[in-house]
Amino acid sequence: MSNTIAKLYELTNARTVEELWDVHTRHMATFGFDRLIYAFTRYYSSSSTGMASSNMALGDPQDWVLLTNLSSDYMDGYIDGGHYANAPMVRWAVQNDGACSWRWMEEMMSSDIATEKERSVFQFNHDHGIKAGYTLSFRSVSHRSKGAIALIADPDVGQHRVDQIWAEHGDELMVLNNVMHLKILALPHTGSRKLTTRQREVLQWVGDGKTTQDIAILLGLTAATVEKHLRLARESLDVETTAQAVLKAAFYNQMFVFDS
């Protein structure tokens, strides 16, 4: 079995997002990318214009599938501090598919094109040893979804060396990252929007077209108790209607799944 096939076998046989991410970070480290940030949203809105509207364009970060092996200190500043909303490579990923060398960003910073906010993000990254890498933007399956990953090299590795690595292994890296991305889309993911078993159960029956009274009879509960579980499910998923809760739970692949 070739090395690439062995890596693909590990990726496709991962049973959880956590296991998949562990496998993928190990694989990417063998190419010299020891730090990664992966993000996927189904709440992208292309009607928003400009990076000033990035929060609206990409939706609430709590609704993203967000995976990284970077420190919480960095991620608190990058996500909670809002740096991602002005990051040049995020803007590139939203507007493009494929792979982009961070040389594009370096050239941007050496010109008068970059805004003060973009320069602030660039400096923030440099202060955390994030200097060279590649960004991959995955082809979307709908106009509401967008996914991308940043492959980050060691702080002592320059962009010239990263570009050499890509020239030699770019095709393999694209295949491995695309398979990882597609596998994530097929696995249950909870993040901060986790449902209890009972909340998921009542949503599944709603998805099957059952009324509150139907569900109460099927589960041996009162209608009021069913309504309570539906309300808590809506609160957990941060939506207003039960229909939205069913949709978001389906997005997270939390519907009709086996308990661990």
N, C-alpha and C positions, 0 to 999 in steps of 0.2 A: 504494500500500500504506500503510495507516494505521500510525502509530507503534507502537501496541500489537501489531498483526499482525507488523510487522517484528521486534519484540522476541521474539515467540513463535516466529517462523521461526528466529531465531538460536538460541534455547533448544533447540528440537526437532531442530535439525541438528547440535548439538554431538556430537562423536565420542568424547570422553573426559570423565571427571569434572573434570579440570583445565580443559579448554576450557569446559565448562559453567559452572564456578564463576567463571571470568574474565568470561564474558558476563554472568552474573547480578549480580556485584558492580558491574559498569559500569551495568547497568540500574537497580539500586537506588540508586546514587549520584545518578542524575538526579532522583530523588524527594527527595533530602536524607538518605538513609540510607547513609552512606559506610563503615560498619563492620557486619559481619554475623557471626553464629555459627549454623551449621546442625549439627544432630546427629540421627542416626537409629540406633535399635537394634532388633534382632530378638530381644533377650534380656531384654525387659521382663517382670517378674513382678508382677502386680497383687495377689498374695497378701501382699506385703510391706506393712507399715503404717507410716505416719509417715515424715518426712524423715530420721529417724535411720537408716532402713533403705534410703535412696535408692540407695546403692552396690549393694545386692543387687537392688533393684527394677529398676534400669536396666542391670544387668550390668556387665561390665568395660569401662571406657572404651576400651581397646585394641580391643574388638570393635565399637565404634561407627563409623559413617561420620561423621567430624567434620571440618567445613570452616569456616575463618574467615580473615579478613584482619586480625585483631587481632594485636598483638605477642606474641611468645613469652613475654615477661616477664609479661604479663597471663594468658596461657593456662596457664603453669606454675603460677601461684597459683590460678587458677580451677578447673582440672581436677586437676592433680597435688596441689595443696594442699587439695582437697576442698571448696572453696567451693560448687561446683555442687550438692552434696548438701543444702545448706541454703538455696538460692536460691529466693525466693518465686515468681519467674516460672517456674522449672523445676517447682515443685510445681503451679502453675496449669496448665502445659502437660501434665503427666502426667494431670491430672484432667479436662481439658477438650479440646474441639475448637474451632477457630475462631480469632478474633483478640482480643487483650486489650491495651488501653492501659496503659502503665506508671503511669498515674495511680492505678490500683488499688493498686500497690505503694507509691506515695507516701502514699496515704490509710492504708494499713496501718501504715507507719512512724510516722505522726503519731498513731496510737492506741496503746493498751496491749496490742494483740493480738500484735504481732511479738515473737519470741523474741530472746534475745541473739545467737544464731548467725545468725538472719536479719538482724539489724541489722549484724552484722559483715560479711556479704556486701554489704549495701547500701552500707556505708562503703568497702569494698574497691572496688566498682564506681565510686563517686564519686571515689575517689583516682586512678582510671585514666581519668577523663573520661567514664565511662559513666553518663549521668544521665537521658536521655530516649529513649523508643523505643516499639516495639510488639513483642509476641510473638505468633507464629502457631503454632498446634498443628494438625498435619495429622491428618485422620481415619485411623484405623488400619485395616489390612486383616486383622489378626488380633489376638488378645488378647496376643500375645507381641511385637508391634512398636509402636514409638512414634517419631514424628519431629516436630521443631519447629525454628523459626528465630527468632532475635532480630534485629530491624532497629533499628540504633542510630544516633541522630542525632548531629550535631556537638556537642561539649561546650557550645558557646555557644548552642545551640538549646534552648529550654525545652519542657516537655511540652505546654504550651498550643498552641504552634506545631505540634508533631508531631500533635496531635489535629486541628488544622485541615487538615494535609496528608492525614490519613487520611479526614477527612470528604469531601475533594475527590477523592481517588484510591484510596480503600480497595478498591473492587471490582476495579480494575485490578491493584492490588498483590496481592490475594488470588489472582487468576487466574495472574499471573506466578509467584508463589511456589509455587502448587500444581503448575503445569506443571514447574517446576524440580525439585520434590520427586519427582514421578512419573518424570521423566527420569533422575534419580539412581538410582532403583530398577531401571532397565533397563540401566545401564551397569556394566561391570566395575569393581570397586573393591578395592584391595589393602590400603591402610593399612599397619599393621605386621604383617599376616598374609599375607605374600607367598609364593606357591608358585613353585617352579622349573617350567620346561616339563615336565620328566620327572615331577615330583611330580603336576602337574595331569593328565598323560597317564595315569598309573596309576590315579588316582582316577576318571577318566572311564571307564576300563574296568571298575572296580569298580561304578560306577553303572550300567553296561550289564549287570551280573550275572555278570561273568567272575571266575573263581577266580584265586588267585595263580599257579597252574601255567598256566592259560590265558593270563594276561597275559605270563608269561615266554616262552611260545612265540610269541605275537603280536609281541612287541617284540624277540625274539632275545636275551633276558637269562636269567640264572639266577633261580630262584625266590628265592634269598637276596637277590639284588640288588633284585628287586621288593619284597620285604619291607622292605629298607632304605629304599627310596623312600617306601613307605607310612608307615614309622616317622617319617621326617623330615617328611613331610606332616602327620602328627598333631602333631609337635612345633611345626611352623611355625604351625599353626592353634590350638595350645593345647587339644587335646582328647585324650580317652583312647582312643576307639575309631575304627576306620576308617569306620564308619557315620556317626559324628559329623563326621568330616573331610569326607565327601562332602556332608553337609547344610550345613556351614559354608561350604565352597567354593561351593556352589550359592547360598547367601545372598549371597556376595560377587560373584556372577555371574562366577566364575572357571572354571566348567565349560563345556566345549565352545565355547571362544572362539578367534578367530584371534589368532595372535601378531602383535605390532606389526611 
